[in-house]
Amino acid sequence: MIITFAIGNTDDKLPQREWSAFVGQVHALVDLVVHNHDDANVQFMGYSAPGAPWQNALWAIQMPDDTDGREALRARLKVLAGRYRQDAVAWWEAPTAEMLTPFGGVM
């Protein structure tokens, strides 16, 4: 199961210091969740460009299919969103992945 979630500060609700703290706490949460689940690992983590007029961060985490780990992560993200006055955290799950194999020709 791949879980992807994103946080943002496009509305500039958080000054830089608070945005940095929010991102740091989400990092710590992800590290904790991955550490506590044997089959969990971070597949990707990225941020908007430093010069962009918005601030976003995205994580893609491989998690076991058990719902306890996912629900714990969701609940803790909601707490952090409330603490940092966020309207929402974007969350989506992909139970399967498709591997695209290349065609022989050049496009």
DSSP file (Angstrom, degrees, kcal/mol; ACC not computed):
  #  RESIDUE AA STRUCTURE BP1 BP2  ACC     N-H-->O    O-->H-N    N-H-->O    O-->H-N    TCO  KAPPA ALPHA  PHI   PSI    X-CA   Y-CA   Z-CA
    1    1 A M              0   0    0      0, 0.0    62,-3.0     0, 0.0     2,-0.6   0.000 360.0 360.0 360.0 126.3    0.0    0.0    0.0
    2    2 A I  E     -AB  62  94A   0     92,-2.2    92,-2.8    60,-0.2     2,-0.5  -0.918 360.0-166.4-103.8 124.7    1.4    3.4   -1.0
    3    3 A I  E     -AB  61  93A   0     58,-3.1    58,-3.4    -2,-0.6     2,-0.4  -0.930   5.2-173.3-109.5 131.3    0.1    6.3    1.1
    4    4 A T  E     +AB  60  92A   0     88,-3.1    88,-2.7    -2,-0.5     2,-0.3  -0.978   7.4 169.7-124.7 137.5    0.7    9.8   -0.2
    5    5 A F  E     -AB  59  91A   0     54,-2.2    54,-2.6    -2,-0.4     2,-0.4  -0.992  12.5-160.1-145.7 155.0    0.0   13.0    1.6
    6    6 A A  E     -AB  58  90A   0     84,-2.1    84,-1.8    -2,-0.3     2,-0.3  -0.985   3.0-165.3-137.0 143.9    0.8   16.7    1.2
    7    7 A I  E     -A   57   0A   0     50,-2.4    50,-2.4    -2,-0.4     2,-0.3  -0.873  17.2-177.2-120.0 158.4    0.8   19.7    3.4
    8    8 A G  E     -A   56   0A   0     -2,-0.3    48,-0.3    80,-0.3    80,-0.1  -0.978  34.7-162.5-153.8 165.7    1.0   23.3    2.2
    9    9 A N    >   +     0   0    0     46,-3.2     3,-2.0    -2,-0.3    47,-0.1  -0.148  44.6 135.0-140.2  38.0    1.2   26.9    3.1
   10   10 A T  T 3  S+     0   0    0      1,-0.3    46,-0.1    45,-0.3    -1,-0.0   0.797  72.8  56.9 -61.9 -29.2    0.0   28.5   -0.2
   11   11 A D  T 3  S-     0   0    0     44,-0.1    -1,-0.3    -3,-0.0    43,-0.1   0.429 107.2-126.8 -82.9   2.6   -2.3   30.9    1.7
   12   12 A D    <   +     0   0    0     -3,-2.0    -2,-0.1    43,-0.1    -3,-0.1   0.788  63.0 142.7  57.0  29.2    0.7   32.2    3.7
   13   13 A K        +     0   0    0      1,-0.1    -1,-0.1     2,-0.0    -4,-0.1   0.851  60.8  56.9 -65.7 -33.2   -1.2   31.5    6.9
   14   14 A L  S    S-     0   0    0     -5,-0.1    -1,-0.1     4,-0.0    -2,-0.1  -0.865  83.5-132.8-104.4 127.9    2.1   30.4    8.6
   15   15 A P    >>  -     0   0    0      0, 0.0     4,-2.6     0, 0.0     3,-0.6  -0.321  41.4 -94.6 -64.8 163.0    5.2   32.6    8.8
   16   16 A Q  H 3> S+     0   0    0      1,-0.3     4,-2.7     2,-0.2     5,-0.2   0.856 124.7  54.2 -50.8 -43.7    8.4   30.9    7.8
   17   17 A R  H 3> S+     0   0    0      1,-0.2     4,-1.8     2,-0.2    -1,-0.3   0.904 112.5  43.1 -60.9 -42.2    9.3   29.9   11.3
   18   18 A E  H <> S+     0   0    0     -3,-0.6     4,-2.8     2,-0.2    -2,-0.2   0.894 112.3  52.8 -71.9 -39.5    6.0   28.1   11.9
   19   19 A W  H  X S+     0   0    0     -4,-2.6     4,-2.7     1,-0.2     5,-0.2   0.931 109.8  49.7 -58.9 -45.0    6.0   26.5    8.4
   20   20 A S  H  X S+     0   0    0     -4,-2.7     4,-2.3    -5,-0.2    -1,-0.2   0.899 111.6  48.1 -60.8 -41.9    9.5   25.1    9.2
   21   21 A A  H  X S+     0   0    0     -4,-1.8     4,-2.4    -5,-0.2    -1,-0.2   0.903 111.0  51.2 -66.1 -41.2    8.3   23.8   12.6
   22   22 A F  H  X S+     0   0    0     -4,-2.8     4,-2.2     2,-0.2    -2,-0.2   0.945 111.9  46.1 -60.6 -49.4    5.2   22.2   10.9
   23   23 A V  H  X S+     0   0    0     -4,-2.7     4,-2.7     1,-0.2    -2,-0.2   0.913 112.0  52.4 -60.3 -42.7    7.4   20.5    8.3
   24   24 A G  H  X S+     0   0    0     -4,-2.3     4,-2.2    -5,-0.2    -1,-0.2   0.889 109.7  48.0 -61.8 -40.2    9.8   19.3   11.0
   25   25 A Q  H  X S+     0   0    0     -4,-2.4     4,-2.1     2,-0.2    -1,-0.2   0.860 110.9  50.5 -71.0 -34.5    7.0   17.8   13.1
   26   26 A V  H  X S+     0   0    0     -4,-2.2     4,-2.8     2,-0.2    -2,-0.2   0.923 109.8  51.7 -66.6 -42.6    5.6   16.0   10.1
   27   27 A H  H  X S+     0   0    0     -4,-2.7     4,-2.7     1,-0.2    -2,-0.2   0.937 110.5  48.3 -54.9 -48.3    9.1   14.7    9.4
   28   28 A A  H  X S+     0   0    0     -4,-2.2     4,-2.2     1,-0.2    -1,-0.2   0.892 111.1  50.7 -62.0 -40.3    9.4   13.4   12.9
   29   29 A L  H  X S+     0   0    0     -4,-2.1     4,-2.6     2,-0.2    -1,-0.2   0.934 110.8  48.2 -63.0 -46.8    5.9   11.8   12.7
   30   30 A V  H  X S+     0   0    0     -4,-2.8     4,-2.8     1,-0.2     5,-0.3   0.927 111.0  51.0 -60.7 -45.2    6.8   10.0    9.5
   31   31 A D  H  X S+     0   0    0     -4,-2.7     4,-2.4    -5,-0.2    -1,-0.2   0.909 111.4  48.7 -58.0 -42.7   10.1    8.8   11.0
   32   32 A L  H  X S+     0   0    0     -4,-2.2     4,-2.0     2,-0.2    -2,-0.2   0.929 112.6  46.9 -63.5 -46.8    8.2    7.4   14.0
   33   33 A V  H  X S+     0   0    0     -4,-2.6     4,-0.6     1,-0.2    -2,-0.2   0.923 114.5  46.6 -63.4 -45.0    5.6    5.6   11.9
   34   34 A V  H >< S+     0   0    0     -4,-2.8     3,-0.8     1,-0.2     6,-0.4   0.899 112.3  51.0 -65.0 -40.4    8.2    4.1    9.6
   35   35 A H  H 3< S+     0   0    0     -4,-2.4    -1,-0.2    -5,-0.3    -2,-0.2   0.857 110.2  49.7 -63.9 -35.8   10.3    3.0   12.6
   36   36 A N  H 3< S+     0   0    0     -4,-2.0     2,-0.5    -5,-0.2    -1,-0.2   0.486 104.3  63.9 -86.2  -3.1    7.4    1.4   14.3
   37   37 A H  S X< S-     0   0    0     -3,-0.8     3,-1.9    -4,-0.6    -1,-0.1  -0.962  70.3-151.7-126.9 115.4    6.2   -0.7   11.3
   38   38 A D  T 3  S+     0   0    0     -2,-0.5    -1,-0.1     1,-0.3    -4,-0.0   0.840  95.5  41.7 -53.5 -41.7    8.6   -3.3    9.9
   39   39 A D  T 3  S+     0   0    0      2,-0.0     2,-0.3     0, 0.0    -1,-0.3   0.233  94.2 104.4 -95.2  15.3    7.4   -3.1    6.3
   40   40 A A    <   +     0   0    0     -3,-1.9     2,-0.3    -6,-0.4    23,-0.2  -0.747  38.5 156.0 -98.2 143.0    7.1    0.6    6.1
   41   41 A N  E     -C   62   0A   0     21,-1.9    21,-3.1    -2,-0.3     2,-0.6  -0.975  44.8-104.0-159.4 155.0    9.5    2.9    4.3
   42   42 A V  E     -C   61   0A   0     -2,-0.3    19,-0.2    19,-0.2     3,-0.1  -0.698  29.2-179.9 -81.5 120.8    9.6    6.3    2.7
   43   43 A Q  E     -     0   0A   0     17,-2.7     2,-0.3    -2,-0.6    18,-0.2   0.794  68.8  -3.5 -87.4 -34.0    9.5    6.0   -1.1
   44   44 A F  E     +C   60   0A   0     16,-1.8    16,-2.8     2,-0.0    -1,-0.3  -0.988  52.7 179.1-159.3 148.5    9.6    9.8   -1.7
   45   45 A M  E     +C   59   0A   0     -2,-0.3     2,-0.3    14,-0.2    14,-0.2  -0.936  21.7 157.6-150.7 130.7    9.6   13.1    0.0
   46   46 A G  E     -C   58   0A   0     12,-2.4    12,-2.6    -2,-0.3     2,-0.3  -0.966  23.1-147.1-154.4 168.8    9.8   16.4   -1.7
   47   47 A Y  E     -C   57   0A   0     -2,-0.3    10,-0.2    10,-0.2     8,-0.0  -0.896  32.7 -92.3-135.6 158.8    9.1   20.2   -1.5
   48   48 A S        -     0   0    0      8,-2.0    -1,-0.0    -2,-0.3    10,-0.0  -0.336  63.7 -79.4 -65.3 157.7    8.2   23.0   -3.7
   49   49 A A    >   -     0   0    0      1,-0.1     3,-1.9     2,-0.1     5,-0.2  -0.285  39.4-119.9 -60.3 143.9   11.1   25.0   -5.2
   50   50 A P  T 3  S+     0   0    0      0, 0.0    -1,-0.1     0, 0.0    -2,-0.1   0.798 112.8  47.4 -59.4 -29.1   12.6   27.5   -2.7
   51   51 A G  T 3  S+     0   0    0      2,-0.0    -2,-0.1     0, 0.0    -3,-0.0   0.425  86.2 116.0 -92.6   2.3   11.8   30.4   -5.0
   52   52 A A  S <  S-     0   0    0     -3,-1.9    -4,-0.0     2,-0.1     0, 0.0  -0.346  74.8-122.8 -69.2 151.6    8.2   29.4   -5.7
   53   53 A P  S    S+     0   0    0      0, 0.0     2,-0.3     0, 0.0    -1,-0.1   0.332  93.5  50.6 -78.5  11.2    5.4   31.7   -4.5
   54   54 A W  S    S-     0   0    0     -5,-0.2     2,-0.4   -43,-0.1   -44,-0.1  -0.909  74.3-134.0-138.5 166.4    3.9   28.8   -2.5
   55   55 A Q        +     0   0    0     -2,-0.3   -46,-3.2    -8,-0.0     2,-0.3  -0.990  33.1 155.1-127.8 123.7    5.1   26.2    0.0
   56   56 A N  E     -A    8   0A   0     -2,-0.4    -8,-2.0   -48,-0.3     2,-0.3  -0.970  19.1-167.0-141.4 155.6    4.2   22.6   -0.2
   57   57 A A  E     -AC   7  47A   0    -50,-2.4   -50,-2.4    -2,-0.3     2,-0.4  -0.991   7.3-166.9-143.3 144.4    5.7   19.3    0.9
   58   58 A L  E     -AC   6  46A   0    -12,-2.6   -12,-2.4    -2,-0.3     2,-0.4  -0.990   3.8-167.9-136.4 140.3    4.7   15.7   -0.1
   59   59 A W  E     -AC   5  45A   0    -54,-2.6   -54,-2.2    -2,-0.4     2,-0.5  -0.974   6.0-165.1-125.1 141.3    5.5   12.3    1.2
   60   60 A A  E     -AC   4  44A   0    -16,-2.8   -17,-2.7    -2,-0.4   -16,-1.8  -0.988  19.3-176.9-123.2 119.0    4.9    8.9   -0.4
   61   61 A I  E     -AC   3  42A   0    -58,-3.4   -58,-3.1    -2,-0.5     2,-0.6  -0.952  24.7-138.2-123.5 131.4    5.2    6.1    2.1
   62   62 A Q  E     +AC   2  41A   0    -21,-3.1   -21,-1.9    -2,-0.4   -60,-0.2  -0.796  34.3 177.7 -84.8 125.2    5.0    2.3    1.6
   63   63 A M        -     0   0    0    -62,-3.0   -23,-0.1    -2,-0.6   -29,-0.0  -0.920  33.4-102.2-127.4 151.7    2.9    0.9    4.5
   64   64 A P        -     0   0    0      0, 0.0     6,-0.2     0, 0.0     5,-0.1  -0.296  41.6-107.4 -63.2 160.9    1.7   -2.6    5.4
   65   65 A D  S    S+     0   0    0      4,-0.1     2,-0.0     5,-0.0    -2,-0.0   0.580  84.0 115.2 -70.8  -8.6   -1.9   -3.2    4.6
   66   66 A D     >  -     0   0    0      1,-0.1     4,-0.8     4,-0.0     3,-0.2  -0.359  63.4-142.5 -64.1 142.8   -2.9   -3.2    8.3
   67   67 A T  H  > S+     0   0    0      1,-0.2     4,-2.9     2,-0.2     5,-0.3   0.702  87.7  75.6 -80.8 -19.0   -5.2   -0.3    9.0
   68   68 A D  H  > S+     0   0    0      1,-0.2     4,-2.3     2,-0.2    -1,-0.2   0.931  98.0  44.2 -60.3 -47.2   -3.8    0.5   12.5
   69   69 A G  H  > S+     0   0    0      2,-0.2     4,-2.2     1,-0.2    -1,-0.2   0.915 115.8  47.3 -64.2 -43.9   -0.6    2.2   11.1
   70   70 A R  H  X S+     0   0    0     -4,-0.8     4,-2.7     1,-0.2    -2,-0.2   0.922 113.4  47.8 -63.9 -44.3   -2.5    4.2    8.5
   71   71 A E  H  X S+     0   0    0     -4,-2.9     4,-2.6     1,-0.2    -1,-0.2   0.875 110.3  52.0 -67.7 -36.1   -5.2    5.3   10.9
   72   72 A A  H  X S+     0   0    0     -4,-2.3     4,-2.3    -5,-0.3    -1,-0.2   0.925 111.8  46.8 -64.2 -43.2   -2.5    6.3   13.5
   73   73 A L  H  X S+     0   0    0     -4,-2.2     4,-2.4     2,-0.2    -2,-0.2   0.934 113.0  49.0 -63.6 -46.2   -0.7    8.4   10.9
   74   74 A R  H  X S+     0   0    0     -4,-2.7     4,-2.0     1,-0.2    -2,-0.2   0.930 112.0  48.7 -58.2 -46.9   -4.0   10.0    9.7
   75   75 A A  H  X S+     0   0    0     -4,-2.6     4,-1.7     1,-0.2    -1,-0.2   0.911 112.6  46.9 -63.0 -43.1   -5.0   10.9   13.2
   76   76 A R  H  X S+     0   0    0     -4,-2.3     4,-2.3     1,-0.2    -1,-0.2   0.861 109.6  53.8 -70.2 -34.4   -1.7   12.4   14.1
   77   77 A L  H  X S+     0   0    0     -4,-2.4     4,-2.7     2,-0.2    -1,-0.2   0.893 106.9  52.7 -64.2 -38.1   -1.6   14.4   10.9
   78   78 A K  H  X S+     0   0    0     -4,-2.0     4,-2.2     2,-0.2    -2,-0.2   0.895 108.3  50.7 -63.1 -39.6   -5.0   15.8   11.8
   79   79 A V  H  X S+     0   0    0     -4,-1.7     4,-2.5     2,-0.2    -2,-0.2   0.941 112.1  46.3 -62.4 -47.3   -3.7   16.9   15.2
   80   80 A L  H  X S+     0   0    0     -4,-2.3     4,-2.0     1,-0.2    -2,-0.2   0.898 109.6  54.7 -63.4 -39.8   -0.7   18.6   13.6
   81   81 A A  H  <>S+     0   0    0     -4,-2.7     5,-3.2     1,-0.2    -1,-0.2   0.912 111.0  45.8 -59.6 -42.0   -3.0   20.3   11.0
   82   82 A G  H ><5S+     0   0    0     -4,-2.2     3,-1.5     3,-0.2    -2,-0.2   0.912 109.8  53.7 -65.8 -42.4   -5.1   21.7   13.9
   83   83 A R  H 3<5S+     0   0    0     -4,-2.5    -1,-0.2     1,-0.3    -2,-0.2   0.853 114.3  42.0 -60.5 -35.2   -2.0   22.8   15.8
   84   84 A Y  T 3<5S-     0   0    0     -4,-2.0    -1,-0.3    -5,-0.2    -2,-0.2   0.096 114.2-113.9-104.0  22.3   -0.8   24.8   12.8
   85   85 A R  T < 5 +     0   0    0     -3,-1.5     2,-0.3     1,-0.2    -3,-0.2   0.812  58.7 160.8  56.1  37.6   -4.2   26.2   11.8
   86   86 A Q      < -     0   0    0     -5,-3.2    -1,-0.2    -6,-0.2     3,-0.1  -0.674  41.8-144.2 -91.3 145.2   -4.3   24.3    8.5
   87   87 A D  S    S-     0   0    0     -2,-0.3     2,-0.3     1,-0.2    -1,-0.1   0.814  75.5 -23.4 -74.0 -31.2   -7.6   23.7    6.7
   88   88 A A        -     0   0    0    -80,-0.1     2,-0.4    -7,-0.1   -80,-0.3  -0.987  47.5-128.3-168.8 164.0   -6.7   20.2    5.5
   89   89 A V        -     0   0    0     -2,-0.3     2,-0.3   -82,-0.1   -82,-0.2  -1.000  34.9-125.9-120.4 127.5   -4.0   17.7    4.7
   90   90 A A  E     +B    6   0A   0    -84,-1.8   -84,-2.1    -2,-0.4     2,-0.4  -0.594  35.9 179.3 -74.5 133.4   -4.3   16.1    1.3
   91   91 A W  E     +B    5   0A   0     -2,-0.3     2,-0.3   -86,-0.2   -86,-0.2  -1.000   9.7 164.5-139.5 132.1   -4.3   12.3    1.6
   92   92 A W  E     -B    4   0A   0    -88,-2.7   -88,-3.1    -2,-0.4     2,-0.4  -0.993  18.0-150.8-148.5 151.5   -4.6    9.5   -1.0
   93   93 A E  E     -B    3   0A   0     -2,-0.3   -90,-0.2   -90,-0.2    -2,-0.0  -0.921   3.3-162.7-123.2 144.2   -3.9    5.8   -1.0
   94   94 A A  E     -B    2   0A   0    -92,-2.8   -92,-2.2    -2,-0.4    -2,-0.0  -0.917   3.6-175.0-126.2 103.6   -2.9    3.5   -3.8
   95   95 A P  S    S+     0   0    0      0, 0.0     2,-0.3     0, 0.0    -1,-0.1   0.753  74.2  30.0 -71.3 -21.5   -3.4   -0.2   -3.1
   96   96 A T        -     0   0    0    -94,-0.1     2,-0.4   -95,-0.0   -94,-0.1  -0.935  65.7-153.5-134.2 158.3   -1.8   -1.3   -6.3
   97   97 A A        -     0   0    0     -2,-0.3     2,-0.5   -96,-0.0    -3,-0.0  -0.984  10.4-145.2-129.0 143.5    0.9    0.0   -8.6
   98   98 A E        -     0   0    0     -2,-0.4     2,-0.7     2,-0.0    -2,-0.0  -0.925   9.8-144.3-109.2 130.6    1.3   -0.7  -12.3
   99   99 A M        -     0   0    0     -2,-0.5     2,-0.6     2,-0.0    -2,-0.0  -0.851  14.3-147.7 -94.9 118.2    4.8   -1.0  -13.9
  100  100 A L        -     0   0    0     -2,-0.7    -2,-0.0     0, 0.0     0, 0.0  -0.757   9.4-151.8 -88.0 122.2    4.8    0.5  -17.4
  101  101 A T        -     0   0    0     -2,-0.6     2,-0.0     1,-0.1    -2,-0.0  -0.728  25.0-104.8 -94.1 145.9    7.2   -1.3  -19.7
  102  102 A P        -     0   0    0      0, 0.0     2,-0.2     0, 0.0    -1,-0.1  -0.290  24.5-123.0 -72.0 151.3    8.8    0.7  -22.5
  103  103 A F        -     0   0    0      2,-0.2     0, 0.0     1,-0.1     0, 0.0  -0.504  24.7-119.2 -80.0 160.1    7.8    0.4  -26.1
  104  104 A G  S    S+     0   0    0     -2,-0.2     2,-0.1     2,-0.1    -1,-0.1   0.793  85.8  70.3 -73.9 -28.8   10.6   -0.5  -28.6
  105  105 A G  S    S-     0   0    0      1,-0.1     2,-0.4     2,-0.0    -2,-0.2  -0.346  81.9-109.8 -93.1 169.7   10.5    2.7  -30.7
  106  106 A V              0   0    0      1,-0.1    -1,-0.1    -2,-0.1    -2,-0.1  -0.762 360.0 360.0 -93.8 140.5   11.4    6.3  -30.2
  107  107 A M              0   0    0     -2,-0.4    -1,-0.1     0, 0.0    -2,-0.0   0.474 360.0 360.0 -82.1 360.0    8.6    8.8  -29.9
